[in-house]
Structure formats: structure tokens, C-alpha cells
Amino acid sequence: GAVVSQHPSRVICKSGTSVKIECRSLDFQATTMFWYRQFPKQSLMLMATSNEGSKATYEQGVEKDKFLINHASLTLSTLTVTSAHPEDSSFYICSAIDGSSYEQYFGPGTRLTVT
Amino acid sequence: AQSVTQLDSQVPVFEEAPVELRCNYSSSVSVYLFWYVQYPNQGLQLLLKYLSGSTLVKGINGFEAEFNKSQTSFHLRKPSVHISDTAEYFCAVIYMEYGNKLVFGAGTILRVKS
């Protein structure tokens, strides 16, 4: 099946720094990618929808200036957590949609720890 | 508003027993339905999906689910579980009138005991 990769899988950063997370669709083109955040023992919360070549659409309550999303190509979307704080520590998951099947393929996730 | 309800946060069951994980969604004209499984410290893996056609859908690892439009349900079942089925299971729905965003349920932790 289709594969979506994320890099890095784990990252630890200091408060106030920025962290970039990459999401790649490895064997298909994804015009739409999604970024989710998962808190411990909770479901996935959609943060934003990333469309190739256009601005991301953010869900209510998600700060677009803090979580910068760039979908520069049909196989790559990036999420940059700017000026990270400990409360941004979480599991970030991306997914890429196959437009022909409406199936979303999920990346393995990135665990961000802000110290 | 569109929502997905998983009534059971945890389901304990003995090995080789049958299991049903419940999922209900908001009534809508057109929906696509999914079940995902998440093992500890891993990403989500698709178990099965319903887009159209037969309302009984078979997925991987012996799981199946039935789309019931009148009851707005998409319950997941397995006739005989294994220890390795211990994981968290998420029901998710695409409400077509709202685009292609997945709306997730809160998840159900399946604990299989020996």
C-alpha cells in the first residue's frame, strides 16, 4: 500500500526554538495532506489541511503563525512549530490523501518534546 | 455538527472471544467510513473502509464492520481475538458535504487477556 514518511520520528528541542517536521508521500502524489496532533490517551485532533501550492486551512483554535505549514510539492508538506513551548510537546501525525479512493495514509508520527 | 461517537473507551476481552467495538456517526446524506488501529508508539493503520457497495466490509487481521445507515452505525467486529489485537481502535468518517476531512472518534482501547 501507499507509504507516508515523517522525519524526524523524535525531536527534543529547547523552549523558544523552532522545529520543522517533514511529511512525504513516497509512492503517490498527494494534492492534500493533513496535520494532526494527538495528546496522550486522546484521539487525533486535526490542526490543518495542506493543499499543494496554496495556503493551508487551519482548524479553529490553531494558531497559523505558530504552526507554519508549507506544501511545496505533491509529495512534501512541512510543519514548523515556531518558538516552541513545553505545552507544544505532543505527537504530531501527518496524512496524505489518495484522491481516487479517499483513503488517507498516515505517517508514523513525530514525537516532539520541548524542554 | 458532524461527530463520531465511540461509546466504549476501553473493552477488555479474553483471548479467542468475540468482540464488537461500537461506532456511531452524525446522520448525513453521504459518508465514507473507516476504522484505524494504532499500536503503542506507532502511527495509524487502516483496518477497513466503506465507500459504497456491500454494507458488510471485511478488513485485515480478520476484522469486519457493517454499515447501518438507519442506525448511523459502523460497528467493528472480530469473531475471535488474539493477544496481538491489543491496541487502540479509531472510527473515522468523511462527511462529504464538508469536504474530505476525516473526523475521528475518541478511540477504544481493546485489551485482550489470556
Interface residues (C-beta under 8 A of the other chain):
Chain A: G1 T32 F34 Q42 S43 L44 L46 T49 I93 S95 I97 S101 Y102 E103 Q104 Y105 F106 G107 P108 G109
Chain B: Y32 F34 Y36 Q42 G43 L44 Q45 L46 K49 L51 F90 I94 G99 N100 K101 L102 F104 G105 A106 G107
